[in-house]
Amino acid sequence: MDVLAGLLDGPRARGAFLLRAVLDPPWSMRVADRAPLTLVSVVRGTAWAIPDGGAPHRLGPGDIAIMRGPDPYVFADDPATAPTILVHPDGHTSTLDGTELCESMELGVRTWGDRPDAETMLLVGTYRMGGEISRRLLGMLPAMLVLPHHSWDSPLIALLEEEIAKDRPGQEVVLDRLLDLLLIAALRAWFAGPEAAAPGWYVAQGDPVVGRALRLLHDDPARPWTVAELAAESGASRAALSRRFSELVGEPPMGYLTGWRLALAADLLREPDSTLEAVARRVGYGSAFALSAAFKRVRGVSPQEYRMGAA
């Protein structure tokens, strides 16, 4: 598994919020739902994505915007249009003075807005819980990124548009998986583009020695690696690997491995049936005590405290 594949293996939507919004200008909504990640695609018309304190981005048909929470942002027909709709943390909508809008603007299955054939149509997919997206992935993303339609080619937007308003058995699972696939495809295209500030590990994947070492660590994080063993399997001396790895990735091999193991552990701890002992074995710690000590040293809380906070 390459490093990007390991990073993108995290998205797991569970009952994600999916909506087809159909709006006529002028319209503007302030989104303050504190969701960890939201993806919006324009199907027809235009929209402006405006992060708090950031520059507005114009989106046309086929463009995608990905917003990393929890900071609020605005979507509008024009940057000059003042918000009249507020999206709350529990997903319901109201006017700025508190008048409920959910029922009055409901237009059918997962469809909301002014009228079905309104000038603008947006597809919205929101991950509700932090555990559905790995913190390591979220930490790599800007508060808002925009992917123009001409920078990638994918049938997933059309497929999501076709499926989002259907009401069939198992439809929620179908939509969850489509959202995951669309997010992964969009992020893969973004990471490969010039606008992404590629992290060191991404650049390092192309290095014949460090790239091999990264793949080994991601393929088998539970193995009791040493720098000497990693160097031998990467075709380099211990000193050469340590120097090259630190130069390209920004931290030594064992430091990177610790971060990767604890990121995996954090995601596994959100699974309700996982035990601390089982998580420790899966990520390369000999005991629950050893994992707890490392987790608290790096993250500042114990695994139990982390799990309670996530719940």
Phi and psi in degrees as GROMACS dihedral restraints (atoms count N, CA, C in turn):
[ dihedral_restraints ]
;  ai    aj    ak    al  type     phi  dphi    fc
    3     4     5     6     1   -77.8    20    10
    4     5     6     7     1   169.5    20    10
    6     7     8     9     1   -65.9    20    10
    7     8     9    10     1   -41.1    20    10
    9    10    11    12     1   -64.3    20    10
   10    11    12    13     1   -39.4    20    10
   12    13    14    15     1   -60.7    20    10
   13    14    15    16     1   -42.1    20    10
   15    16    17    18     1   -63.3    20    10
   16    17    18    19     1   -38.4    20    10
   18    19    20    21     1   -67.8    20    10
   19    20    21    22     1   -42.2    20    10
   21    22    23    24     1   -81.4    20    10
   22    23    24    25     1    -3.1    20    10
   24    25    26    27     1   -74.2    20    10
   25    26    27    28     1    -6.1    20    10
   27    28    29    30     1   -77.2    20    10
   28    29    30    31     1   -39.1    20    10
   30    31    32    33     1   -58.7    20    10
   31    32    33    34     1   123.0    20    10
   33    34    35    36     1  -143.6    20    10
   34    35    36    37     1    83.0    20    10
   36    37    38    39     1   -64.1    20    10
   37    38    39    40     1   138.6    20    10
   39    40    41    42     1  -133.4    20    10
   40    41    42    43     1   100.1    20    10
   42    43    44    45     1    64.7    20    10
   43    44    45    46     1    43.6    20    10
   45    46    47    48     1   -61.8    20    10
   46    47    48    49     1   155.3    20    10
   48    49    50    51     1   -84.6    20    10
   49    50    51    52     1   115.6    20    10
   51    52    53    54     1  -125.3    20    10
   52    53    54    55     1   137.0    20    10
   54    55    56    57     1  -150.7    20    10
   55    56    57    58     1   145.5    20    10
   57    58    59    60     1  -107.7    20    10
   58    59    60    61     1   111.5    20    10
   60    61    62    63     1  -100.1    20    10
   61    62    63    64     1   126.6    20    10
   63    64    65    66     1  -123.3    20    10
   64    65    66    67     1   118.0    20    10
   66    67    68    69     1  -137.7    20    10
   67    68    69    70     1   145.4    20    10
   69    70    71    72     1  -106.5    20    10
   70    71    72    73     1   137.0    20    10
   72    73    74    75     1   -61.8    20    10
   73    74    75    76     1   150.2    20    10
   75    76    77    78     1   -83.9    20    10
   76    77    78    79     1   141.3    20    10
   78    79    80    81     1  -146.0    20    10
   79    80    81    82     1   150.4    20    10
   81    82    83    84     1  -160.9    20    10
   82    83    84    85     1   132.2    20    10
   84    85    86    87     1  -130.7    20    10
   85    86    87    88     1   136.5    20    10
   87    88    89    90     1   -98.8    20    10
   88    89    90    91     1   121.5    20    10
   90    91    92    93     1   -99.2    20    10
   91    92    93    94     1   112.8    20    10
   93    94    95    96     1  -128.2    20    10
   94    95    96    97     1    45.5    20    10
   96    97    98    99     1   -87.5    20    10
   97    98    99   100     1    -8.2    20    10
   99   100   101   102     1    60.1    20    10
  100   101   102   103     1    22.7    20    10
  102   103   104   105     1   -68.6    20    10
  103   104   105   106     1   147.2    20    10
  105   106   107   108     1   -67.2    20    10
  106   107   108   109     1   -31.5    20    10
  108   109   110   111     1  -158.5    20    10
  109   110   111   112     1   135.3    20    10
  111   112   113   114     1  -135.1    20    10
  112   113   114   115     1   139.1    20    10
  114   115   116   117     1  -118.0    20    10
  115   116   117   118     1   130.3    20    10
  117   118   119   120     1  -128.0    20    10
  118   119   120   121     1   130.0    20    10
  120   121   122   123     1  -122.6    20    10
  121   122   123   124     1   137.6    20    10
  123   124   125   126     1   -88.5    20    10
  124   125   126   127     1   124.7    20    10
  126   127   128   129     1   -92.4    20    10
  127   128   129   130     1   -44.8    20    10
  129   130   131   132     1  -146.7    20    10
  130   131   132   133     1   158.5    20    10
  132   133   134   135     1    78.8    20    10
  133   134   135   136     1  -161.4    20    10
  135   136   137   138     1  -134.1    20    10
  136   137   138   139     1   158.8    20    10
  138   139   140   141     1  -149.4    20    10
  139   140   141   142     1   156.8    20    10
  141   142   143   144     1  -116.0    20    10
  142   143   144   145     1   128.8    20    10
  144   145   146   147     1  -100.7    20    10
  145   146   147   148     1   125.0    20    10
  147   148   149   150     1  -130.1    20    10
  148   149   150   151     1   101.3    20    10
  150   151   152   153     1   -73.2    20    10
  151   152   153   154     1   151.6    20    10
  153   154   155   156     1   -60.1    20    10
  154   155   156   157     1   122.4    20    10
  156   157   158   159     1    75.3    20    10
  157   158   159   160     1     8.4    20    10
  159   160   161   162     1  -119.1    20    10
  160   161   162   163     1   174.0    20    10
  162   163   164   165     1   -77.0    20    10
  163   164   165   166     1   143.2    20    10
  165   166   167   168     1   -72.5    20    10
  166   167   168   169     1   149.8    20    10
  168   169   170   171     1  -122.5    20    10
  169   170   171   172     1   128.1    20    10
  171   172   173   174     1   -86.9    20    10
  172   173   174   175     1   133.9    20    10
  174   175   176   177     1  -120.8    20    10
  175   176   177   178     1   135.0    20    10
  177   178   179   180     1  -115.7    20    10
  178   179   180   181     1  -176.8    20    10
  180   181   182   183     1   -54.4    20    10
  181   182   183   184     1   129.8    20    10
  183   184   185   186     1    90.3    20    10
  184   185   186   187     1   -14.5    20    10
  186   187   188   189     1   -75.8    20    10
  187   188   189   190     1   152.4    20    10
  189   190   191   192     1  -127.5    20    10
  190   191   192   193     1   138.0    20    10
  192   193   194   195     1  -117.5    20    10
  193   194   195   196     1   135.6    20    10
  195   196   197   198     1  -119.8    20    10
  196   197   198   199     1   121.9    20    10
  198   199   200   201     1  -110.4    20    10
  199   200   201   202     1   127.3    20    10
  201   202   203   204     1   -97.1    20    10
  202   203   204   205     1   123.8    20    10
  204   205   206   207     1   -76.0    20    10
  205   206   207   208     1   180.0    20    10
  207   208   209   210     1   -97.7    20    10
  208   209   210   211     1     6.7    20    10
  210   211   212   213     1   -67.3    20    10
  211   212   213   214     1   145.0    20    10
  213   214   215   216     1   -74.5    20    10
  214   215   216   217     1   165.6    20    10
  216   217   218   219     1  -155.1    20    10
  217   218   219   220     1   172.7    20    10
  219   220   221   222     1  -124.6    20    10
  220   221   222   223     1   139.7    20    10
  222   223   224   225     1  -116.7    20    10
  223   224   225   226     1   133.7    20    10
  225   226   227   228     1  -152.9    20    10
  226   227   228   229     1   164.9    20    10
  228   229   230   231     1   -75.0    20    10
  229   230   231   232     1   -21.9    20    10
  231   232   233   234     1  -157.0    20    10
  232   233   234   235     1   141.3    20    10
  234   235   236   237     1   -58.1    20    10
  235   236   237   238     1   -23.9    20    10
  237   238   239   240     1   -82.5    20    10
  238   239   240   241     1   -11.3    20    10
  240   241   242   243     1   -77.2    20    10
  241   242   243   244     1   123.4    20    10
  243   244   245   246     1   -74.5    20    10
  244   245   246   247     1   140.6    20    10
  246   247   248   249     1   -59.9    20    10
  247   248   249   250     1   136.5    20    10
  249   250   251   252     1  -121.3    20    10
  250   251   252   253     1    -9.4    20    10
  252   253   254   255     1  -120.9    20    10
  253   254   255   256     1   137.3    20    10
  255   256   257   258     1  -120.4    20    10
  256   257   258   259     1   127.3    20    10
  258   259   260   261     1  -100.2    20    10
  259   260   261   262     1   122.7    20    10
  261   262   263   264     1   -93.8    20    10
  262   263   264   265     1   167.2    20    10
  264   265   266   267     1   -57.8    20    10
  265   266   267   268     1   -29.7    20    10
  267   268   269   270     1   -89.1    20    10
  268   269   270   271     1     7.8    20    10
  270   271   272   273     1    92.0    20    10
  271   272   273   274     1   -10.0    20    10
  273   274   275   276     1   -82.8    20    10
  274   275   276   277     1   161.2    20    10
  276   277   278   279     1  -119.1    20    10
  277   278   279   280     1   151.8    20    10
  279   280   281   282     1  -152.5    20    10
  280   281   282   283     1   169.7    20    10
  282   283   284   285     1   -74.2    20    10
  283   284   285   286     1   170.8    20    10
  285   286   287   288     1   -64.4    20    10
  286   287   288   289     1   -23.8    20    10
  288   289   290   291     1   -93.6    20    10
  289   290   291   292     1     7.5    20    10
  291   292   293   294     1   101.8    20    10
  292   293   294   295     1    -1.2    20    10
  294   295   296   297     1   -70.7    20    10
  295   296   297   298     1   126.5    20    10
  297   298   299   300     1   -67.3    20    10
  298   299   300   301     1   142.0    20    10
  300   301   302   303     1  -121.7    20    10
  301   302   303   304     1    -9.8    20    10
  303   304   305   306     1   -56.0    20    10
  304   305   306   307     1   -54.8    20    10
  306   307   308   309     1   -72.4    20    10
  307   308   309   310     1   -39.8    20    10
  309   310   311   312     1   -67.8    20    10
  310   311   312   313     1   -22.4    20    10
  312   313   314   315     1  -111.8    20    10
  313   314   315   316     1     8.3    20    10
  315   316   317   318     1   -72.7    20    10
  316   317   318   319     1   133.7    20    10
  318   319   320   321     1  -125.9    20    10
  319   320   321   322     1    18.5    20    10
  321   322   323   324     1   127.9    20    10
  322   323   324   325     1  -165.5    20    10
  324   325   326   327     1   -62.7    20    10
  325   326   327   328     1   117.1    20    10
  327   328   329   330     1    50.0    20    10
  328   329   330   331     1    33.8    20    10
  330   331   332   333     1  -129.7    20    10
  331   332   333   334     1   132.2    20    10
  333   334   335   336     1  -148.5    20    10
  334   335   336   337     1   140.0    20    10
  336   337   338   339     1   149.9    20    10
  337   338   339   340     1  -146.1    20    10
  339   340   341   342     1   -87.5    20    10
  340   341   342   343     1   -48.5    20    10
  342   343   344   345     1  -163.6    20    10
  343   344   345   346     1   152.9    20    10
  345   346   347   348     1   -56.9    20    10
  346   347   348   349     1   -35.1    20    10
  348   349   350   351     1  -103.6    20    10
  349   350   351   352     1    33.6    20    10
  351   352   353   354     1   -61.2    20    10
  352   353   354   355     1   163.3    20    10
  354   355   356   357     1   -62.9    20    10
  355   356   357   358     1   -34.6    20    10
  357   358   359   360     1  -116.8    20    10
  358   359   360   361     1   135.1    20    10
  360   361   362   363     1  -127.4    20    10
  361   362   363   364     1   128.5    20    10
  363   364   365   366     1  -118.9    20    10
  364   365   366   367     1   141.3    20    10
  366   367   368   369     1  -102.2    20    10
  367   368   369   370     1   126.5    20    10
  369   370   371   372     1  -120.7    20    10
  370   371   372   373     1   128.3    20    10
  372   373   374   375     1  -129.6    20    10
  373   374   375   376     1   122.2    20    10
  375   376   377   378     1  -123.2    20    10
  376   377   378   379     1   126.5    20    10
  378   379   380   381     1   -80.2    20    10
  379   380   381   382     1   124.3    20    10
  381   382   383   384     1   -83.2    20    10
  382   383   384   385     1   -35.0    20    10
  384   385   386   387     1  -117.2    20    10
  385   386   387   388     1   143.2    20    10
  387   388   389   390     1   -59.7    20    10
  388   389   390   391     1   -32.0    20    10
  390   391   392   393     1   -68.2    20    10
  391   392   393   394     1   -14.0    20    10
  393   394   395   396     1   -77.0    20    10
  394   395   396   397     1   -16.0    20    10
  396   397   398   399     1  -129.4    20    10
  397   398   399   400     1   127.6    20    10
  399   400   401   402     1   -65.0    20    10
  400   401   402   403     1   143.2    20    10
  402   403   404   405     1   -62.1    20    10
  403   404   405   406     1   -31.5    20    10
  405   406   407   408     1   -63.6    20    10
  406   407   408   409     1   -39.2    20    10
  408   409   410   411     1   -69.1    20    10
  409   410   411   412     1   -47.2    20    10
  411   412   413   414     1   -58.1    20    10
  412   413   414   415     1   -36.7    20    10
  414   415   416   417     1   -67.1    20    10
  415   416   417   418     1   -18.0    20    10
  417   418   419   420     1   -86.2    20    10
  418   419   420   421     1   -12.6    20    10
  420   421   422   423     1  -100.4    20    10
  421   422   423   424     1   147.8    20    10
  423   424   425   426     1   -73.1    20    10
  424   425   426   427     1   170.7    20    10
  426   427   428   429     1   -60.3    20    10
  427   428   429   430     1   -34.2    20    10
  429   430   431   432     1  -148.0    20    10
  430   431   432   433     1   132.5    20    10
  432   433   434   435     1  -128.9    20    10
  433   434   435   436     1   145.5    20    10
  435   436   437   438     1  -121.1    20    10
  436   437   438   439     1   130.3    20    10
  438   439   440   441     1  -114.2    20    10
  439   440   441   442     1   106.5    20    10
  441   442   443   444     1   -65.9    20    10
  442   443   444   445     1   150.4    20    10
  444   445   446   447     1   -62.3    20    10
  445   446   447   448     1   -30.1    20    10
  447   448   449   450     1   -76.2    20    10
  448   449   450   451     1    -9.2    20    10
  450   451   452   453     1   -91.0    20    10
  451   452   453   454     1    -2.2    20    10
  453   454   455   456     1  -157.4    20    10
  454   455   456   457     1   164.5    20    10
  456   457   458   459     1  -135.6    20    10
  457   458   459   460     1   112.1    20    10
  459   460   461   462     1  -148.7    20    10
  460   461   462   463     1   138.8    20    10
  462   463   464   465     1   -84.1    20    10
  463   464   465   466     1     2.2    20    10
  465   466   467   468     1   -70.4    20    10
  466   467   468   469     1   -33.2    20    10
  468   469   470   471     1   -64.3    20    10
  469   470   471   472     1   -45.3    20    10
  471   472   473   474     1   -62.7    20    10
  472   473   474   475     1   -38.6    20    10
  474   475   476   477     1   -67.6    20    10
  475   476   477   478     1   -41.4    20    10
  477   478   479   480     1   -64.7    20    10
  478   479   480   481     1   -40.8    20    10
  480   481   482   483     1   -60.1    20    10
  481   482   483   484     1   -39.3    20    10
  483   484   485   486     1   -68.4    20    10
  484   485   486   487     1   -36.1    20    10
  486   487   488   489     1   -90.9    20    10
  487   488   489   490     1   -22.1    20    10
  489   490   491   492     1   -66.5    20    10
  490   491   492   493     1   -30.0    20    10
  492   493   494   495     1   -97.2    20    10
  493   494   495   496     1     6.7    20    10
  495   496   497   498     1   -83.4    20    10
  496   497   498   499     1   151.0    20    10
  498   499   500   501     1  -128.9    20    10
  499   500   501   502     1    85.1    20    10
  501   502   503   504     1  -126.5    20    10
  502   503   504   505     1   162.4    20    10
  504   505   506   507     1   -58.2    20    10
  505   506   507   508     1   133.5    20    10
  507   508   509   510     1    76.0    20    10
  508   509   510   511     1     8.7    20    10
  510   511   512   513     1   -63.3    20    10
  511   512   513   514     1   -34.1    20    10
  513   514   515   516     1   -60.7    20    10
  514   515   516   517     1   -41.3    20    10
  516   517   518   519     1   -67.0    20    10
  517   518   519   520     1   -41.7    20    10
  519   520   521   522     1   -57.6    20    10
  520   521   522   523     1   -45.9    20    10
  522   523   524   525     1   -69.1    20    10
  523   524   525   526     1   -37.6    20    10
  525   526   527   528     1   -58.0    20    10
  526   527   528   529     1   -46.6    20    10
  528   529   530   531     1   -69.3    20    10
  529   530   531   532     1   -36.3    20    10
  531   532   533   534     1   -64.2    20    10
  532   533   534   535     1   -39.6    20    10
  534   535   536   537     1   -63.7    20    10
  535   536   537   538     1   -43.4    20    10
  537   538   539   540     1   -58.6    20    10
  538   539   540   541     1   -47.4    20    10
  540   541   542   543     1   -64.0    20    10
  541   542   543   544     1   -41.4    20    10
  543   544   545   546     1   -65.2    20    10
  544   545   546   547     1   -42.5    20    10
  546   547   548   549     1   -62.8    20    10
  547   548   549   550     1   -46.1    20    10
  549   550   551   552     1   -62.0    20    10
  550   551   552   553     1   -44.8    20    10
  552   553   554   555     1   -62.5    20    10
  553   554   555   556     1   -41.8    20    10
  555   556   557   558     1   -66.8    20    10
  556   557   558   559     1   -44.0    20    10
  558   559   560   561     1   -68.2    20    10
  559   560   561   562     1   -36.3    20    10
  561   562   563   564     1   -62.7    20    10
  562   563   564   565     1   -42.0    20    10
  564   565   566   567     1   -66.3    20    10
  565   566   567   568     1   -39.0    20    10
  567   568   569   570     1   -67.6    20    10
  568   569   570   571     1   -44.4    20    10
  570   571   572   573     1   -59.7    20    10
  571   572   573   574     1   -31.4    20    10
  573   574   575   576     1   -81.8    20    10
  574   575   576   577     1   -10.4    20    10
  576   577   578   579     1   -89.4    20    10
  577   578   579   580     1   165.5    20    10
  579   580   581   582     1   -71.9    20    10
  580   581   582   583     1   -20.0    20    10
  582   583   584   585     1   -76.8    20    10
  583   584   585   586     1   -16.5    20    10
  585   586   587   588     1   -80.3    20    10
  586   587   588   589     1   131.7    20    10
  588   589   590   591     1   -81.8    20    10
  589   590   591   592     1    85.8    20    10
  591   592   593   594     1   -61.1    20    10
  592   593   594   595     1   127.5    20    10
  594   595   596   597     1   -68.1    20    10
  595   596   597   598     1   165.1    20    10
  597   598   599   600     1   -57.8    20    10
  598   599   600   601     1   -40.5    20    10
  600   601   602   603     1   -64.7    20    10
  601   602   603   604     1   -29.1    20    10
  603   604   605   606     1   -69.4    20    10
  604   605   606   607     1   -45.4    20    10
  606   607   608   609     1   -64.9    20    10
  607   608   609   610     1   -38.1    20    10
  609   610   611   612     1   -67.2    20    10
  610   611   612   613     1   -18.0    20    10
  612   613   614   615     1   -60.8    20    10
  613   614   615   616     1   -26.6    20    10
  615   616   617   618     1   -82.5    20    10
  616   617   618   619     1    -7.4    20    10
  618   619   620   621     1   -80.6    20    10
  619   620   621   622     1   131.1    20    10
  621   622   623   624     1   -62.1    20    10
  622   623   624   625     1   -29.7    20    10
  624   625   626   627     1   -92.3    20    10
  625   626   627   628     1   -54.5    20    10
  627   628   629   630     1   -68.6    20    10
  628   629   630   631     1   -36.9    20    10
  630   631   632   633     1   -60.7    20    10
  631   632   633   634     1   -41.3    20    10
  633   634   635   636     1   -63.3    20    10
  634   635   636   637     1   -43.2    20    10
  636   637   638   639     1   -63.0    20    10
  637   638   639   640     1   -42.1    20    10
  639   640   641   642     1   -61.9    20    10
  640   641   642   643     1   -43.2    20    10
  642   643   644   645     1   -63.4    20    10
  643   644   645   646     1   -39.3    20    10
  645   646   647   648     1   -62.4    20    10
  646   647   648   649     1   -44.6    20    10
  648   649   650   651     1   -64.7    20    10
  649   650   651   652     1   -38.0    20    10
  651   652   653   654     1   -76.3    20    10
  652   653   654   655     1   -33.0    20    10
  654   655   656   657     1   -69.0    20    10
  655   656   657   658     1   -34.7    20    10
  657   658   659   660     1  -142.8    20    10
  658   659   660   661     1    69.3    20    10
  660   661   662   663     1   -67.4    20    10
  661   662   663   664     1   -21.4    20    10
  663   664   665   666     1   -78.7    20    10
  664   665   666   667     1   -13.1    20    10
  666   667   668   669     1   -67.3    20    10
  667   668   669   670     1   140.0    20    10
  669   670   671   672     1   -75.7    20    10
  670   671   672   673     1    72.0    20    10
  672   673   674   675     1   -65.5    20    10
  673   674   675   676     1   146.1    20    10
  675   676   677   678     1  -123.1    20    10
  676   677   678   679     1   161.9    20    10
  678   679   680   681     1   -61.7    20    10
  679   680   681   682     1   -37.3    20    10
  681   682   683   684     1   -63.1    20    10
  682   683   684   685     1   -45.0    20    10
  684   685   686   687     1   -65.5    20    10
  685   686   687   688     1   -41.4    20    10
  687   688   689   690     1   -64.3    20    10
  688   689   690   691     1   -41.0    20    10
  690   691   692   693     1   -64.2    20    10
  691   692   693   694     1   -42.3    20    10
  693   694   695   696     1   -61.5    20    10
  694   695   696   697     1   -41.1    20    10
  696   697   698   699     1   -79.7    20    10
  697   698   699   700     1   -14.3    20    10
  699   700   701   702     1   -96.1    20    10
  700   701   702   703     1    -4.9    20    10
  702   703   704   705     1    77.9    20    10
  703   704   705   706     1    34.7    20    10
  705   706   707   708     1  -143.9    20    10
  706   707   708   709     1   165.6    20    10
  708   709   710   711     1   -75.4    20    10
  709   710   711   712     1   161.7    20    10
  711   712   713   714     1   -58.9    20    10
  712   713   714   715     1   -45.3    20    10
  714   715   716   717     1   -66.7    20    10
  715   716   717   718     1   -41.1    20    10
  717   718   719   720     1   -65.2    20    10
  718   719   720   721     1   -42.8    20    10
  720   721   722   723     1   -64.6    20    10
  721   722   723   724     1   -45.9    20    10
  723   724   725   726     1   -59.6    20    10
  724   725   726   727     1   -44.4    20    10
  726   727   728   729     1   -66.7    20    10
  727   728   729   730     1   -48.7    20    10
  729   730   731   732     1   -66.4    20    10
  730   731   732   733     1   -40.9    20    10
  732   733   734   735     1   -61.8    20    10
  733   734   735   736     1   -46.9    20    10
  735   736   737   738     1   -64.4    20    10
  736   737   738   739     1   -38.3    20    10
  738   739   740   741     1   -63.4    20    10
  739   740   741   742     1   -44.7    20    10
  741   742   743   744     1   -85.8    20    10
  742   743   744   745     1   -40.9    20    10
  744   745   746   747     1   -90.6    20    10
  745   746   747   748     1   -28.9    20    10
  747   748   749   750     1    97.6    20    10
  748   749   750   751     1     2.8    20    10
  750   751   752   753     1  -157.0    20    10
  751   752   753   754     1   158.9    20    10
  753   754   755   756     1   -70.3    20    10
  754   755   756   757     1   162.5    20    10
  756   757   758   759     1   -55.5    20    10
  757   758   759   760     1   -46.1    20    10
  759   760   761   762     1   -70.8    20    10
  760   761   762   763     1   -30.4    20    10
  762   763   764   765     1   -66.3    20    10
  763   764   765   766     1   -41.3    20    10
  765   766   767   768     1   -63.8    20    10
  766   767   768   769     1   -43.5    20    10
  768   769   770   771     1   -61.0    20    10
  769   770   771   772     1   -41.7    20    10
  771   772   773   774     1   -60.8    20    10
  772   773   774   775     1   -45.4    20    10
  774   775   776   777     1   -61.2    20    10
  775   776   777   778     1   -41.0    20    10
  777   778   779   780     1   -67.9    20    10
  778   779   780   781     1   -43.2    20    10
  780   781   782   783     1   -60.7    20    10
  781   782   783   784     1   -43.9    20    10
  783   784   785   786     1   -72.3    20    10
  784   785   786   787     1   -30.7    20    10
  786   787   788   789     1   -64.8    20    10
  787   788   789   790     1   -43.6    20    10
  789   790   791   792     1   -62.4    20    10
  790   791   792   793     1   -43.3    20    10
  792   793   794   795     1   -60.9    20    10
  793   794   795   796     1   -41.3    20    10
  795   796   797   798     1   -61.2    20    10
  796   797   798   799     1   -41.7    20    10
  798   799   800   801     1   -66.8    20    10
  799   800   801   802     1   -42.2    20    10
  801   802   803   804     1   -66.2    20    10
  802   803   804   805     1   -32.3    20    10
  804   805   806   807     1   -66.2    20    10
  805   806   807   808     1   -19.8    20    10
  807   808   809   810     1   -80.0    20    10
  808   809   810   811     1   -12.1    20    10
  810   811   812   813     1   -77.6    20    10
  811   812   813   814     1   125.1    20    10
  813   814   815   816     1   -62.6    20    10
  814   815   816   817     1   -28.7    20    10
  816   817   818   819     1   -95.4    20    10
  817   818   819   820     1     1.1    20    10
  819   820   821   822     1   -81.0    20    10
  820   821   822   823     1   137.9    20    10
  822   823   824   825     1   -97.4    20    10
  823   824   825   826     1   156.7    20    10
  825   826   827   828     1   -63.4    20    10
  826   827   828   829     1   -37.4    20    10
  828   829   830   831     1   -64.1    20    10
  829   830   831   832     1   -43.4    20    10
  831   832   833   834     1   -66.2    20    10
  832   833   834   835     1   -41.3    20    10
  834   835   836   837     1   -62.0    20    10
  835   836   837   838     1   -43.4    20    10
  837   838   839   840     1   -58.2    20    10
  838   839   840   841     1   -45.9    20    10
  840   841   842   843     1   -63.4    20    10
  841   842   843   844     1   -39.0    20    10
  843   844   845   846     1   -69.0    20    10
  844   845   846   847     1   -26.9    20    10
  846   847   848   849     1  -108.8    20    10
  847   848   849   850     1     7.4    20    10
  849   850   851   852     1    99.6    20    10
  850   851   852   853     1    18.5    20    10
  852   853   854   855     1  -107.5    20    10
  853   854   855   856     1   140.5    20    10
  855   856   857   858     1   -71.8    20    10
  856   857   858   859     1   -18.5    20    10
  858   859   860   861     1  -156.7    20    10
  859   860   861   862     1   164.4    20    10
  861   862   863   864     1   -62.9    20    10
  862   863   864   865     1   -34.5    20    10
  864   865   866   867     1   -63.0    20    10
  865   866   867   868     1   -43.6    20    10
  867   868   869   870     1   -64.6    20    10
  868   869   870   871     1   -41.7    20    10
  870   871   872   873     1   -64.2    20    10
  871   872   873   874     1   -43.3    20    10
  873   874   875   876     1   -60.1    20    10
  874   875   876   877     1   -42.3    20    10
  876   877   878   879     1   -64.2    20    10
  877   878   879   880     1   -45.4    20    10
  879   880   881   882     1   -66.4    20    10
  880   881   882   883     1   -41.9    20    10
  882   883   884   885     1   -62.1    20    10
  883   884   885   886     1   -45.7    20    10
  885   886   887   888     1   -69.7    20    10
  886   887   888   889     1   -35.8    20    10
  888   889   890   891     1   -63.5    20    10
  889   890   891   892     1   -41.0    20    10
  891   892   893   894     1   -87.1    20    10
  892   893   894   895     1   -41.7    20    10
  894   895   896   897     1  -101.6    20    10
  895   896   897   898     1   -10.1    20    10
  897   898   899   900     1    84.2    20    10
  898   899   900   901     1    -4.5    20    10
  900   901   902   903     1  -135.5    20    10
  901   902   903   904     1   158.2    20    10
  903   904   905   906     1   -77.3    20    10
  904   905   906   907     1   161.4    20    10
  906   907   908   909     1   -56.1    20    10
  907   908   909   910     1   -38.7    20    10
  909   910   911   912     1   -64.2    20    10
  910   911   912   913     1   -42.7    20    10
  912   913   914   915     1   -65.0    20    10
  913   914   915   916     1   -38.9    20    10
  915   916   917   918     1   -62.4    20    10
  916   917   918   919     1   -46.0    20    10
  918   919   920   921     1   -62.5    20    10
  919   920   921   922     1   -41.9    20    10
  921   922   923   924     1   -64.2    20    10
  922   923   924   925     1   -40.7    20    10
  924   925   926   927     1   -65.7    20    10
  925   926   927   928     1   -38.1    20    10
  927   928   929   930     1   -66.3    20    10
  928   929   930   931     1   -38.6    20    10
